[in-house]
């Protein structure tokens, strides 16, 4: 499969396509250039671009244009690229003869690059039993946006890479399902945005599909899950890893949204790992909560009024027999009833490692459905200024201490953050944890961390040890 790294290195080939023995088909959906093919389907059927290593270029005039539905089926090593990458207008795709805008089935080595917007009545992009790379327009400072009932749908024996792809204003932003296949799909997403969807992502099935949301290249390619009614669901035997991702301004209770929304739901036998994530201000109140931490409104000041009314939702619903692990992350100022609900319907296995849990307005660990305390383990993690750390009170997870990381700073609600669909400027206002490792009287045991000094100031180069709390990898 063509990897993202190879594509980035060789991206200049698209400026002057010249792959040996490959067909190059020029598609002109607006009829502005007099090129021989009006659609991608026409180039495949009549232009000879069904052969391996073919390139299909889609041209639009300066103001942009729209391409109808396209289907790639049973083909290998085909690249479909927007000519906007070398100075022409933006290309949008929408559905015409199919409910989907772009359908890819039983194909390998397919590359879709540089499209501005892909929108459909059903699925913007549908990928079944195929190997596909979808790239946005990082060189132009934009994502490829998708929108439909599902933004990007992946099923069966598929391997998919997404780079700078946004899933917006969809029923489900990203859907990764086993379907009827004996093989599970695998999706790797870097620089991903899920914004303004009913649900950000669903990963479900047996054998278990894999979703790896990853980024460790710098601020510009963090992942953003923002302003969705609900977040990410992992069910069946799925395995979800979420790295360097900002979860903010979700669960806002817009009209028609669930009355008790969930940001992260892990069910069945699924596993989920959250690493270097910031889970900030996910509740019904679009206020800059960092300026109004819970302790400012506790009794006897305002707890009888609206500041203390929580959103009837959860940050994490863990009812899986699998494992949930949260590493080097920050969970701050979520005004929800429950932060982590550890359900007795699963085994409740959970590890919270080098993580800050600060200024949350509900129960951080809710474990009342267990007879006894669930298997939850903390590792060098810290509570600070939460309304309730654990319920029942006799079950605080071992390995979580109390430390004030001084994370509070002036800021504004993430609902007002500008930038999308341009690649956002660094969310400097959201990197709340700015102090160094705990000093006396909260110092960690000597010798616990080998190697060079470490910090959570958002700029210090880190060594081998993990940071406490969300950090910028630079």
SVG drawing of the C-alpha trace seen along z (x, -y; Angstrom):
<svg xmlns="http://www.w3.org/2000/svg" viewBox="-35 -36 54 51">
<polyline fill="none" stroke="black" stroke-width="0.4" points="0.0,0.0 1.2,-3.5 2.0,-5.2 1.4,-8.7 5.1,-9.2 5.9,-8.1 3.1,-10.3 4.4,-13.4 7.9,-12.8 6.8,-12.3 4.0,-14.8 5.9,-16.9 5.0,-14.2 1.5,-15.6 2.8,-18.9 4.1,-17.3 2.7,-13.7 5.2,-11.4 4.9,-7.9 6.4,-5.5 3.9,-3.5 1.0,-5.0 -2.1,-6.6 -2.9,-10.2 -6.5,-11.2 -7.7,-14.8 -11.3,-15.3 -13.2,-18.5 -16.5,-18.3 -17.4,-21.9 -16.6,-21.8 -14.4,-24.8 -11.2,-23.3 -12.3,-21.1 -10.7,-18.1 -11.8,-14.6 -13.4,-13.3 -16.3,-14.8 -16.1,-12.5 -13.8,-10.1 -16.0,-7.2 -15.6,-8.2 -11.8,-8.4 -11.8,-4.8 -14.2,-3.4 -13.0,-5.1 -9.7,-6.7 -7.6,-3.7 -7.2,-5.0 -8.3,-1.7 -4.7,-0.4 -2.3,-0.2 -0.3,-3.4 -2.8,-5.6 -3.4,-9.2 -6.8,-10.9 -6.6,-14.7 -9.7,-16.7 -9.7,-20.3 -12.0,-23.1 -11.9,-26.8 -10.7,-29.4 -14.1,-29.7 -14.3,-25.9 -16.8,-23.4 -18.7,-20.2 -18.0,-16.6 -20.8,-14.1 -20.7,-10.6 -17.6,-8.4 -17.1,-4.7 -13.7,-2.8 -14.2,0.9 -11.8,3.8 -8.9,1.6 -5.3,1.3 -2.8,-1.6 -5.0,-4.5 -4.4,-8.1 -7.2,-10.6 -6.0,-14.1 -7.4,-17.6 -5.6,-20.0 -6.0,-22.7 -2.7,-21.4 -1.0,-23.1 -3.0,-26.2 -6.5,-25.5 -9.8,-25.9 -11.1,-23.8 -13.0,-20.6 -16.1,-19.5 -17.7,-16.1 -21.4,-15.3 -23.6,-12.4 -25.7,-12.0 -26.5,-8.4 -25.5,-7.0 -26.4,-8.0 -22.7,-8.2 -20.3,-10.8 -17.3,-8.5 -17.5,-4.7 -14.4,-2.5 -14.8,1.3 -12.5,4.3 -9.5,2.1 -5.9,1.6 -3.4,-1.2 -6.1,-3.9 -5.0,-7.5 -7.5,-10.4 -5.8,-13.7 -6.5,-17.4 -10.3,-17.5 -12.0,-20.5 -15.4,-19.0 -17.0,-15.6 -20.7,-15.6 -23.6,-13.2 -27.1,-12.3 -25.8,-9.1 -22.0,-8.5 -19.5,-11.1 -16.8,-8.4 -17.6,-4.7 -14.7,-2.3 -15.4,1.5 -12.7,4.2 -10.1,1.8 -6.7,0.2 -7.1,-3.6 -5.2,-6.8 -7.2,-10.0 -5.2,-13.2 -6.4,-16.8 -4.6,-19.9 -2.0,-20.6 0.1,-22.5 -2.8,-24.9 -3.7,-25.0 -7.0,-23.2 -8.6,-19.8 -10.6,-17.7 -14.0,-18.1 -16.6,-15.3 -20.3,-15.5 -23.3,-13.2 -25.2,-10.7 -21.7,-9.4 -18.6,-11.4 -16.2,-8.5 -17.5,-4.9 -15.0,-2.0 -16.1,1.7 -14.7,5.2 -11.2,6.0 -10.0,2.4 -6.9,0.6 -7.3,-3.2 -5.1,-6.2 -6.6,-9.6 -4.4,-12.7 -6.0,-16.2 -9.5,-14.9 -12.4,-16.6 -15.7,-15.0 -18.3,-17.7 -22.1,-18.2 -22.7,-14.5 -24.9,-12.0 -21.7,-10.0 -18.4,-11.6 -16.4,-8.3 -17.8,-4.8 -15.5,-1.8 -17.4,1.6 -16.5,5.2 -19.7,5.8 -20.1,9.3 -16.4,9.7 -14.2,12.3 -11.5,9.5 -11.6,6.4 -10.9,2.9 -8.0,0.8 -8.0,-3.0 -5.1,-5.3 -6.0,-9.0 -3.5,-11.9 -4.5,-15.5 -8.2,-14.5 -11.1,-16.8 -14.6,-15.6 -16.7,-18.6 -20.4,-19.4 -21.6,-15.8 -24.4,-14.0 -21.6,-11.5 -17.9,-11.9 -17.1,-8.2 -18.4,-4.7 -16.1,-1.6 -17.8,1.7 -17.8,5.3 -16.3,8.8 -13.5,9.5 -12.6,6.1 -11.9,3.2 -8.9,0.9 -9.0,-2.9 -5.7,-4.7 -6.1,-8.5 -2.5,-9.6 -0.3,-12.6 3.1,-13.5 4.5,-15.7 3.7,-19.1 0.9,-21.5 -0.5,-21.7 -1.4,-18.1 -3.2,-17.6 -6.6,-16.0 -9.8,-17.9 -13.0,-16.3 -15.1,-19.4 -18.8,-20.6 -20.3,-17.1 -23.5,-16.0 -21.6,-12.9 -18.1,-11.6 -16.6,-8.2 -18.3,-4.8 -16.2,-1.6 -18.1,1.6 -17.7,5.3 -14.1,6.4 -12.8,3.1 -9.5,1.5 -9.3,-2.3 -6.2,-4.4 -6.5,-8.2 -3.3,-10.2 -2.7,-14.0 -6.4,-14.9 -8.4,-17.8 -11.9,-17.0 -13.7,-20.3 -17.2,-21.9 -18.9,-18.6 -22.2,-17.5 -23.7,-21.0 -27.3,-19.6 -28.4,-21.3 -32.1,-20.7 -32.6,-17.1 -29.4,-15.9 -29.4,-13.0 -30.6,-14.1 -27.8,-12.3 -24.9,-12.4 -21.6,-10.5 -18.3,-11.7 -16.5,-8.3 -18.4,-5.0 -16.6,-1.6 -18.9,1.4 -18.8,5.2 -15.2,6.4 -13.7,3.2 -10.4,1.6 -9.6,-2.1 -6.3,-4.0 -6.2,-7.7 -2.7,-9.2 -1.8,-12.9 -5.4,-14.0 -7.0,-17.2 -10.7,-16.7 -11.9,-20.2 -15.2,-22.0 -17.5,-19.2 -20.9,-20.2 -24.1,-22.1 -22.6,-25.5 -20.5,-27.2 -18.6,-29.3 -14.9,-29.7 -15.1,-27.3 -11.4,-27.7 -12.3,-31.1 -15.1,-29.6 -13.6,-26.5 -16.0,-24.5 -14.6,-25.7 -15.6,-29.3 -19.3,-28.2 -19.4,-25.7 -21.6,-26.2 -22.4,-28.6 -22.1,-30.9 -24.0,-29.7 -24.8,-26.0 -28.5,-26.7 -28.3,-28.4 -27.5,-27.5 -23.6,-27.5 -23.9,-24.2 -26.4,-22.4 -24.5,-19.8 -25.1,-18.5 -26.8,-15.1 -24.0,-13.4 -20.8,-11.5 -17.3,-11.9 -16.6,-8.2 -19.0,-5.2 -16.9,-2.1 -19.0,1.0 -16.6,3.2 -14.8,6.3 -11.7,4.9 -9.3,2.2 -9.5,-1.6 -6.1,-3.3 -5.6,-7.1 -2.0,-8.2 -0.4,-11.6 -3.6,-13.5 -5.7,-16.3 -9.4,-16.1 -10.5,-19.6 -13.6,-21.6 -16.3,-19.2 -19.6,-20.2 -21.2,-16.8 -22.9,-14.5 -20.3,-11.8 -16.8,-12.0 -15.9,-8.3 -18.7,-5.9 -17.2,-2.4 -20.1,-0.1 -20.6,3.3 -21.8,4.7 -18.1,5.1 -15.0,5.9 -14.3,2.2 -10.5,2.6 -9.0,-0.9 -5.6,-2.6 -5.2,-6.3 -1.5,-7.1 0.2,-10.5 -3.1,-12.3 -4.5,-15.5 -8.2,-15.5 -9.1,-19.1 -12.1,-21.3 -14.7,-18.8 -18.2,-19.5 -19.5,-16.0 -18.3,-12.6 -14.9,-11.9 -15.1,-8.2 -18.6,-6.8 -18.5,-3.1 -21.7,-2.5 -22.9,0.3 -20.0,2.5 -20.3,4.6 -17.0,3.5 -14.4,1.4 -13.7,1.9 -10.3,2.7 -9.2,-0.9 -5.5,-1.8 -3.9,-5.2 -0.2,-5.7 1.3,-9.1 -2.0,-10.9 -3.6,-13.7 -7.0,-15.1 -7.5,-18.8 -10.7,-20.8 -13.3,-18.3 -16.7,-18.3 -16.6,-14.6 -13.4,-12.6 -14.9,-9.1 -18.3,-7.5 -18.6,-5.5 -16.1,-7.5 -14.4,-4.3 -13.2,-3.5 -10.8,-6.2 -8.5,-4.5 -5.0,-3.9 -2.2,-5.8 -4.0,-9.1 -2.9,-11.9 -3.9,-15.5 -1.8,-18.2 -2.6,-21.7 -1.1,-22.0 -2.0,-25.7 -3.7,-25.1 -6.1,-28.0 -5.6,-30.9 -7.6,-33.4 -9.2,-32.1 -12.4,-31.8 -14.8,-29.0 -13.8,-26.6 -17.1,-27.3 -15.5,-30.6 -12.2,-29.1 -11.7,-30.3 -9.7,-28.6 -11.6,-25.6 -11.6,-24.6 -8.1,-26.2 -5.5,-24.3 -6.0,-25.8 -3.4,-27.9 -2.0,-26.3 -4.7,-26.2 -2.4,-27.9 -5.3,-29.0 -6.2,-25.4 -2.8,-24.2 -3.7,-24.8 -1.1,-22.7 1.9,-25.1 3.8,-24.2 6.6,-21.8 6.5,-18.5 5.2,-18.6 7.6,-20.2 7.4,-19.8 5.1,-19.1 3.7,-17.3 7.0,-15.9 7.0,-12.5 9.2,-9.8 12.9,-10.3 14.2,-8.1 10.8,-7.4 11.6,-9.0 15.0,-8.2 16.5,-10.3 16.5,-14.1 14.2,-16.7 10.7,-16.7 8.0,-19.4 4.4,-20.2 5.0,-23.7 4.1,-23.1 7.5,-23.9 10.3,-22.0 11.7,-19.1 10.8,-15.9 13.0,-13.0 12.0,-9.4 9.7,-10.0 6.1,-10.8 4.7,-14.2 1.9,-14.7 -1.0,-16.0 -1.6,-16.9 1.4,-18.3 2.6,-19.7 5.2,-17.4 7.5,-20.2"/>
</svg>
